Amino acid sequence: MAIDRDTFEHASEAELGCPSVPDRVLAFLVASRDQAFEARGIDVDQQAVGTALTRLKDRRLVEHKATYWAVTGDDERLRSPAAYERATALFEEQLGEESTAEWLEHAPDDAHPSTSGTE
């Protein structure tokens, strides 16, 4: 997953730690905002992805049509850190904190093509 240079320069190592499933799903969809995906196209445990997508939809950060999911077109909503932090806090409250070890078991070895500059 890519981050912007400002975040890289100003965030602590702890803040840049392994992202949660909701963070990873939302970042993937934002990086691919001109496309919609089926949940199974996101390379993370499918039950975790499904739960994350449902919660992100409840917070109006993603949209769902048939079997496809896309990030919201409401840029202001995405820019609101409070909305994003509330969604993440809700996930952790309802589902428990993310297990970094478990996440790493399912993490892909290679970066997503959208972050490598190649198509």
C-alpha positions as CSV (number, residue, x, y, z in Angstrom):
1,M,0.0,0.0,0.0
2,A,1.3,3.4,-0.9
3,I,1.3,6.5,1.3
4,D,1.8,10.1,0.3
5,R,5.2,11.8,1.0
6,D,3.8,14.1,3.6
7,T,2.5,11.2,5.7
8,F,5.9,9.4,5.2
9,E,7.8,12.4,6.5
10,H,5.6,13.3,9.4
11,A,4.1,10.0,10.8
12,S,5.9,8.1,13.5
13,E,6.9,4.4,12.9
14,A,4.1,3.3,15.2
15,E,1.6,5.3,13.1
16,L,2.9,3.6,9.9
17,G,2.5,0.1,11.4
18,C,0.6,-2.7,9.7
19,P,-2.8,-1.5,8.6
20,S,-6.1,-3.1,9.7
21,V,-8.3,-4.9,7.2
22,P,-10.7,-1.9,7.0
23,D,-7.8,0.4,6.5
24,R,-6.4,-1.9,3.8
25,V,-9.7,-2.3,2.0
26,L,-10.5,1.4,2.0
27,A,-6.9,2.2,0.8
28,F,-7.2,-0.3,-2.0
29,L,-10.5,1.1,-3.2
30,V,-9.2,4.7,-3.0
31,A,-6.1,3.8,-5.0
32,S,-8.3,2.2,-7.6
33,R,-11.1,4.8,-7.4
34,D,-11.9,4.6,-11.1
35,Q,-12.9,0.9,-10.8
36,A,-15.3,-1.3,-8.8
37,F,-14.4,-4.7,-7.5
38,E,-16.0,-7.8,-6.2
39,A,-15.0,-8.5,-2.6
40,R,-13.2,-11.7,-3.7
41,G,-10.9,-9.4,-5.8
42,I,-9.4,-8.0,-2.6
43,D,-6.6,-10.2,-1.4
44,V,-7.4,-10.4,2.3
45,D,-9.5,-13.0,4.3
46,Q,-12.9,-12.9,2.6
47,Q,-14.9,-12.9,5.8
48,A,-12.9,-9.9,7.1
49,V,-13.2,-8.1,3.8
50,G,-17.0,-8.7,3.7
51,T,-17.4,-7.3,7.3
52,A,-15.1,-4.4,6.5
53,L,-17.0,-3.5,3.3
54,T,-20.4,-3.7,5.1
55,R,-19.2,-1.4,7.9
56,L,-17.6,1.0,5.4
57,K,-20.9,1.1,3.5
58,D,-22.8,1.9,6.7
59,R,-20.4,4.9,7.1
60,R,-21.0,5.8,3.4
61,L,-17.3,5.5,2.6
62,V,-17.9,2.8,-0.1
63,E,-20.8,2.1,-2.4
64,H,-22.2,-1.3,-3.3
65,K,-24.1,-2.4,-6.5
66,A,-24.9,-6.1,-7.3
67,T,-21.6,-7.9,-6.4
68,Y,-19.4,-4.8,-6.9
69,W,-17.9,-2.4,-4.4
70,A,-16.3,1.0,-5.1
71,V,-15.1,3.9,-2.9
72,T,-17.6,6.7,-2.5
73,G,-17.5,9.6,-5.0
74,D,-17.9,12.0,-2.1
75,D,-14.4,13.3,-1.7
76,E,-15.3,15.5,1.2
77,R,-16.5,12.4,3.1
78,L,-13.2,10.6,2.4
79,R,-11.2,13.6,3.5
80,S,-12.9,13.7,6.8
81,P,-10.4,12.0,9.2
82,A,-13.1,12.0,11.9
83,A,-15.4,9.9,9.7
84,Y,-12.7,7.5,8.9
85,E,-11.5,7.2,12.5
86,R,-15.0,6.7,13.7
87,A,-15.5,3.9,11.2
88,T,-12.2,2.2,12.3
89,A,-13.0,2.6,16.0
90,L,-16.5,1.0,15.3
91,F,-14.8,-1.9,13.6
92,E,-12.5,-2.4,16.5
93,E,-15.3,-2.0,19.1
94,Q,-17.5,-4.5,17.4
95,L,-15.0,-7.0,16.0
96,G,-12.0,-6.6,18.3
97,E,-8.6,-5.2,17.5
98,E,-6.9,-6.5,14.4
99,S,-4.3,-9.2,14.9
100,T,-1.1,-8.1,13.1
101,A,0.2,-11.7,12.9
102,E,-3.1,-13.0,11.4
103,W,-3.2,-10.1,8.9
104,L,0.4,-10.9,7.8
105,E,-0.6,-14.5,7.2
106,H,-3.0,-13.3,4.5
107,A,-1.1,-10.3,3.2
108,P,0.1,-10.5,-0.4
109,D,3.9,-10.7,-0.9
110,D,3.9,-8.2,-3.8
111,A,2.6,-4.6,-3.9
112,H,-0.6,-4.0,-5.7
113,P,0.0,-3.1,-9.4
114,S,-1.6,0.3,-8.8
115,T,1.2,1.3,-6.4
116,S,4.1,0.1,-8.6
117,G,3.7,2.5,-11.4
118,T,3.1,-0.3,-13.9
119,E,-0.2,-1.5,-15.3
